[in-house]
Amino acid sequence: MKALVFGANGGIGAALSKALRDQQHQVTEVDRRTLDCESDHMEQQISDIITESEPNWIFNCIGFLGNNQHNYRTVFDANFG
């Protein structure tokens, strides 16, 4: 099966990607170098990645922590909204 893992460089995403590969699944890994979550074109980037990889499963392991310039609602909405 084909899996698409967003947030593949984080702790959970990396462990998930490894477990899927260990079970002989084909894994497409997406991280912040591949996808700019603050870009105005993020939705199109995601659509393109899904279209190109044709996954059976999609896992979202992206976490957005923010910094002192972000307010709580922005960070909350990015993770849970």
N, C-alpha and C positions, 0 to 999 in steps of 0.2 A: 504494500500500500504506500501511497505518497502522503507525506506529512509536511505541513508548512508551519514553522515555528517562529513566531514573532517574539523578539526579546531573547534570541538564542545565545547571547553572550552573558546574560545574567545567570545567577546561581540556579534558579529553577529551570530556565530555558536551556541552559547547557546540559543539565542533568537529564532533562526530558529528551533532548536531541540525541544524547549518547544512548539512552535506554532504547529509543526507537531504532537507532542504527544497529545496536546490539541484537535487536529482534529482526534484523534484515529489512527494515523499512527504508524507503528512499526519503531523505530529509532535506528540505530546502530551509536554510537558516536565514533569518532576517534580523539584523541588528541596526544600531544607530548609524553605522556607516552606509547601510543599504537604504534605510528609510529615515527621513527627517521628519520627526513627529511634530515639529513646530512650523513646517512648511505650509504655505497656502495650497500646495498641490499634493498634500498627503493623501487625500482620498483617491486621486488618480494614480499615485504611486502604488497604493495598496491594491487597487483594481488591476493594475498592470502586473504586479507580482503574482496575484492569484490566477490571472489569465495565463501567464507564462508557465507557472508551476503545475497547474491543474491538480491540486491536492484532493485527496479523499478526506483528509482531516485538516483542520486549521486550529492551532493552539496560540492563544494570546498570552504571552508571559511578559509583556511590556509593563514596566513600572516607571512612573514619572514622579520624581521626588521634588522637583522644583528647587528654587533658591530664594534668597531674600527679596528678589524682585517679583516673585509670584505670590499671589494671595492664596489663601486656603481653598477657596471655591474653585479656582483655576486648576489647582493640583488635584483636588477631589474629583472634579468633572473629567479630567484627563484619564484618571484611573478607573472611575466607577460610572461615569455619566454616559 
